[in-house]
Amino acid sequence: RLNFIQWSALADATFWLVAEVLYMFYFTWQRGPSMGYSSPGLPTCVMIVEHILNIAFSTVGFYLVYGNANFVSKPALCAQSDIGACEDERATSDKILGVVGPAMCYWIARVLIFAMMNRRRFPIFILGTSATSRFKQGRLRNDIFVTGMWMLMLASCVVMEVFFIFPSVRGLDMNSLCGLHQLGNIYGLPKQYGVCSSSPESFNCVSCVSSVVAAQLLVLLTCLVDVYFVFYIYSAVVGSVMGQNRFLNDLKNTGVPVDLRPGVGREARLFEETFGPEWQRVWCAMLNNLLEESYLSPKQAENLAAAARCSLDSLSCVSAKDVKREKPINLKKFNTIAGERLAFFFHSLKWIKSPSGPARGLRFNTDTDALTGKNFDLGSVPTLTMIIPAYNEVVIPSADFLRDGALREDAMNQNPDGQVGVGDLTLPPVGDGVNSNLAFIISQFPDEWIYLADRLFSQRLTEDGGSHRLYKKFMLGQLSLEVEEEVRMWAMLRTQSVGRTVVGALQYGQALAALPAVQRYYAQRPEKRIPEDHMDVILAHQTYGQCAPEGDPENDTAVRMLLSRYGRSSLFLVFDMTPGSGVHVKGLVDNFLQRNGGFGIGAFKYASVKCKWNTESQDIEVLAVLPRKFPLRLGQGDFKT
């Protein structure tokens, strides 16, 4: 073992020396022309100096360890014994430090250098983070905790390898089994005689060496893999403890009553302490969102608003005669999705204000830190840009798709040409052959379909609030265009579609739009959409405006419908203009270039176009055009990237 400690230090120094030299040669050769530029990923003088120092340390460390090494092999009589006269004389208290001291000093220095070279100097890709001590409190404690956990995991791996893995292969070496003594100093064993002692080129010697090498490689792979198992074990244990401290066990428990009576209820106090004096504004924004997505009925939303002494339309307090409606909320009485969302929110509030929550050690000033505080600064709101790529996926389910699926042939693979039973059946079925696609979705979300019918009736878009009549009229095509679009949007939010992803991404902007500080900011900038300066969602649709077969006119219509519906939100469209783009898209781009002094679309073949919805012209408005020389997708036929 003393030999092994010294040899492992030499092997580590050799590995790092070779690796750093190769890295410096390759990195400076490939990135050398970029030296001196300040950009993430480019080499800097500090980075190069660190690697040069690592090379110097590896060289000096190898020299010192090798120069002070003390390798000993056992006598022949002590091949299978480590006690008595066979005890290693270097292991005595007065000699062991001189034997392993250089190697241990090397390992300690290596760990410190590795930690220094890989320490986190600043948050990754986050610029403008405040440098005040308030945001640095607890950072050192967290870094120490993470480093300590990694050291504990590595120590567990070493213990498992030393006491379980290595003893299982004791004696499985080339010297003991095959008679090869070339690595004797590493093992520290006396020279043995075997099949390779007299004839190393024989078949028996090759077989013996191959078996030993395969077994040792298996042990090496085990030592490399065991860290993953140890990591998952520690992750499960530590994660369970952290989850318990964060109340994650009851995160979606809808059985706990919620009391939002101002000044009385526990959740009302948590709400006000976290969001400030105008917390009812945030509560009403949440309810309006659930109502718009048909997770609540109009009556349920009204009762939930009254429970917090506010109304959905304004922040006016309820009258004295309605005070009796201020009662604790039982989330079990509501739709499953709505109940779990609200339960998640209120349980999160408890953790935020708990001693182990994220606010521990910080002084929370409601006037400046609460989202609805009087002096809340918008500069503390994290800006966010979300890019949603799409190629030719479904954006919003079409009315025809929702009506299809009830016929027997709908359950069969479909023909691309629309000829039933003729040609290759390469398209998937369009239904189950029993119910229409809309009926199937309704069967999965029956309460939410009733809520949709109630909401449409309360908005006076339908003549009655019957859910069955709404379904029949949709199937017969007797609904108005506006109501039909509402049905399609309802189905979109309950199917796997691009539109559902876009609507989910817009939730952050809708939450910001409910804050008084955000409303005051954009009231002074009427030309901007709320909250355009703090958050935007980009739908990167690669086939928008393309002619068939690359594009899909039905998807283009759905994209325009989505942009129109959320035209006042910070939603943008980015698409690719190619020679195969339609006349309408080319006309919009050409008009934009002509107005801004461009050369027109005849000057280039490809371009990336950024647009938004213009509520006045009810059409997309081009904001920027980036001409390109080559298309985005390269290749031929179905083999494109």
Secondary structure, 3 states (H helix, E strand, C coil): CHHHHHHHHHHHHHHHHHHHHHHHHHHHHHHHHHCCCCCCCCCCHHHHHHHHHHHHHHHHHHHHHHHCCCCCCCCHHHCCCCCHHHCCHHHCCCCHHHHHHHHHHHHHHHHHHHHHHCCCCCCCCCCCCCCCHHHHCCHHHHHHHHHHHHHHHHHHHHHHHHHHHHHHCCCCCHHHHHCCCCCHHHHCCCCCCCHHHHCCCCHHHHHHHHHHHHHHHHHHHHHHHHHHHHHHHHHHHHHHHHHHHCCHHHCCCCCCCECCCCCCCHHHHHHHHHHCCCHHHHHHHHHHHHHHCCCCCHHHHHHHHHHCCCCCCCCCCCCHHHHHHCCCECHHHCCHHHHHHHHHHHHHHHHHCCCCCCCCCCCCCHHHHCCCCCCCCHHHCCCEEEEEEECCCCCCCCHHHHHCCCCHHHHCCECCCCCCCCCCCCECCCCCCCCCHHHHHHHHCHHHHHHHHHHHHHCCCCCCCCHHHHHHHHHHCCCCHHHHHHHHHHHHCCCCCHHHHHHHHCHHHHHHHCCHHHHHHHHCCCCCCCCCCCEEEEEEECCCCECCCCCCHHHHHHHHHHHHHCCCCCEEEEEEECCCECHHHHHHHHHHHHHCCCCCHHHCCEEEEEEEEECCCCEEEEEEEEEECCCCCCEECCEEC
